[in-house]
Amino acid sequence: MQKVIIFSAPSGSGKTTLVKHCLETFPQLSFSVSCTTRSPRGEEKNGIDYHFISPDEFRTRIAENAFVEYEEVYNDKYYGTLKFEVERIWEENKTVIFDVDVKGGIALKKYFDDKAISIFIMPPSIEELERRLHLRATDDAETIVNRVAKASEEMSYKDQFDEILVNDDLQVAKDAVVKVIENFLAS
């Protein structure tokens, strides 16, 4: 059966670090590159980290029904999962791994149903989340304030996910996520 693994979390929870660990651990996984209208951060590269496109191009693709799911997170800041990304990975006989925001994760789980496992990565606390965002140094102060405010709301959705992992200790979180994925792939 074609399967998908969905990772969601508030920004700064360590989700991307855990996804990268899974990709290194499981050669049968392949990363689904999301589409966004936001500008690249840090060392992000088009086609590798995201497909970076304009808001007008994003809206055109919505009209063409090119997305499995999408959301306008902030005004003109869209994120979405392109259908061709999932098809490309399944054609390689691999399992898709997603790194998406919380609402995207819920939408993907509904779309893929029993083909999917959804994993919510929790920060140990809002204070720790804010500290991590400052340390990451990829966002300005206003963006961090917005992300911290959004995190509280996003954490209220955690019970809609199959698994909830608290990323308090990175190695413990890595070990836990490997066990979850091993069980899912074996099922």
C-alpha positions as CSV (number, residue, x, y, z in Angstrom):
1,M,0.0,0.0,0.0
2,Q,1.1,3.5,-0.8
3,K,1.7,5.3,2.5
4,V,2.3,8.8,3.8
5,I,3.8,10.1,7.1
6,I,2.7,13.6,8.2
7,F,4.7,15.7,10.6
8,S,3.1,18.8,12.0
9,A,4.1,21.2,14.8
10,P,4.3,24.8,15.8
11,S,7.3,26.5,14.2
12,G,10.4,26.0,16.3
13,S,9.3,22.6,17.8
14,G,12.0,20.6,16.0
15,K,9.8,19.1,13.4
16,T,12.2,19.7,10.5
17,T,15.1,18.3,12.5
18,L,13.1,15.1,13.2
19,V,12.0,14.8,9.6
20,K,15.6,15.0,8.4
21,H,16.5,12.3,11.0
22,C,13.8,10.1,9.5
23,L,15.0,10.6,6.0
24,E,18.5,9.6,7.1
25,T,17.3,6.6,9.0
26,F,14.7,5.2,6.4
27,P,15.9,5.1,2.8
28,Q,12.4,4.1,1.7
29,L,11.1,7.6,2.7
30,S,11.1,10.6,0.3
31,F,10.4,14.2,1.2
32,S,7.4,16.0,-0.3
33,V,8.5,19.5,-1.2
34,S,5.7,21.9,-0.2
35,C,4.8,25.0,-2.2
36,T,4.8,28.5,-0.6
37,T,4.5,32.1,-1.5
38,R,6.8,33.3,1.3
39,S,10.4,34.3,0.7
40,P,13.2,31.8,1.3
41,R,14.7,31.9,4.8
42,G,18.4,31.4,5.6
43,E,19.9,28.9,3.2
44,E,16.6,27.5,1.8
45,K,16.7,26.6,-1.9
46,N,13.8,26.5,-4.4
47,G,12.8,23.0,-5.3
48,I,14.6,21.5,-2.3
49,D,13.1,23.1,0.8
50,Y,10.0,24.6,-0.9
51,H,8.7,25.4,-4.3
52,F,8.7,29.2,-4.0
53,I,6.1,30.9,-6.2
54,S,4.1,34.1,-6.3
55,P,0.7,34.5,-4.7
56,D,-0.8,34.9,-8.2
57,E,0.8,31.6,-9.4
58,F,-0.4,29.9,-6.3
59,R,-4.0,31.0,-6.9
60,T,-3.8,29.8,-10.5
61,R,-2.7,26.4,-9.2
62,I,-5.6,26.4,-6.8
63,A,-8.0,27.0,-9.7
64,E,-6.3,24.1,-11.6
65,N,-7.0,21.8,-8.6
66,A,-3.2,21.1,-8.4
67,F,-3.1,20.8,-4.6
68,V,-3.9,17.9,-2.2
69,E,-4.3,20.6,0.4
70,Y,-3.4,24.3,0.8
71,E,-3.9,27.1,3.2
72,E,-3.5,30.9,3.3
73,V,-1.7,31.1,6.6
74,Y,-1.2,34.9,6.6
75,N,-2.4,37.4,4.0
76,D,-0.9,36.3,0.6
77,K,1.3,33.7,2.5
78,Y,0.1,30.4,1.1
79,Y,1.4,26.9,1.8
80,G,0.3,23.8,0.0
81,T,1.0,20.2,-1.1
82,L,1.1,19.7,-4.8
83,K,-0.4,16.5,-6.1
84,F,2.5,15.9,-8.5
85,E,4.9,15.7,-5.5
86,V,2.9,12.8,-4.0
87,E,2.6,11.0,-7.4
88,R,6.3,11.5,-8.1
89,I,7.3,9.8,-4.8
90,W,4.8,7.0,-5.1
91,E,6.1,6.3,-8.7
92,E,9.5,5.7,-7.0
93,N,7.9,3.1,-4.8
94,K,8.7,5.2,-1.7
95,T,6.7,6.4,1.3
96,V,5.9,10.2,1.3
97,I,7.0,12.2,4.3
98,F,5.5,15.6,4.9
99,D,6.7,18.5,7.0
100,V,3.6,20.8,7.2
101,D,1.8,23.2,9.4
102,V,-0.9,21.9,11.8
103,K,-3.9,22.7,9.6
104,G,-2.1,21.2,6.6
105,G,-1.4,18.0,8.7
106,I,-5.1,17.7,9.6
107,A,-6.2,18.1,6.0
108,L,-3.6,15.6,4.7
109,K,-4.7,13.0,7.3
110,K,-8.4,13.4,6.2
111,Y,-7.3,13.2,2.5
112,F,-5.1,10.1,2.9
113,D,-7.0,8.5,5.8
114,D,-5.7,5.0,6.6
115,K,-2.7,5.4,4.2
116,A,-1.4,8.0,6.6
117,I,0.0,8.4,10.1
118,S,0.0,11.9,11.5
119,I,2.6,12.9,14.1
120,F,2.4,16.1,16.2
121,I,5.6,17.4,17.6
122,M,5.1,19.4,20.8
123,P,7.5,21.9,22.3
124,P,8.2,21.4,26.0
125,S,6.6,24.8,26.6
126,I,5.7,28.1,24.9
127,E,8.7,29.7,26.6
128,E,11.1,27.1,25.2
129,L,9.5,27.5,21.8
130,E,10.1,31.3,21.9
131,R,13.7,30.7,23.0
132,R,14.3,28.3,20.1
133,L,12.9,30.7,17.6
134,H,15.2,33.5,18.8
135,L,18.2,31.0,18.6
136,R,17.3,30.0,15.1
137,A,17.8,33.6,14.0
138,T,15.8,33.3,10.8
139,D,12.9,35.6,11.7
140,D,12.6,39.2,12.8
141,A,11.1,40.0,16.2
142,E,7.6,40.7,14.9
143,T,7.5,37.3,13.1
144,I,8.6,35.5,16.3
145,V,5.8,37.2,18.2
146,N,3.3,36.1,15.6
147,R,4.7,32.5,15.6
148,V,4.5,32.2,19.4
149,A,0.9,33.5,19.4
150,K,0.0,31.0,16.6
151,A,1.7,28.2,18.5
152,S,-0.8,28.3,21.3
153,E,-3.6,27.9,18.9
154,E,-1.9,25.2,17.0
155,M,-1.2,23.1,20.1
156,S,-5.0,23.0,20.7
157,Y,-5.3,20.7,17.6
158,K,-2.8,18.1,18.9
159,D,-5.5,15.6,19.8
160,Q,-6.5,15.3,16.1
161,F,-3.2,13.6,15.4
162,D,-2.4,9.9,15.6
163,E,0.8,10.4,17.7
164,I,1.9,13.3,20.0
165,L,5.6,13.5,20.8
166,V,7.1,16.1,23.1
167,N,10.5,17.3,21.9
168,D,12.1,18.0,25.2
169,D,15.3,16.0,24.6
170,L,16.2,15.7,20.9
171,Q,17.7,12.2,21.1
172,V,14.7,10.9,23.0
173,A,12.4,12.4,20.4
174,K,14.5,10.9,17.6
175,D,14.3,7.4,19.1
176,A,10.6,7.8,19.7
177,V,9.8,8.9,16.2
178,V,11.9,6.0,14.7
179,K,9.8,3.5,16.7
180,V,6.5,5.1,15.5
181,I,7.6,5.0,11.9
182,E,9.0,1.4,12.1
183,N,5.6,0.3,13.4
184,F,3.7,2.2,10.8
185,L,5.8,0.9,7.9
186,A,5.5,-2.7,9.2
187,S,1.7,-2.5,9.4
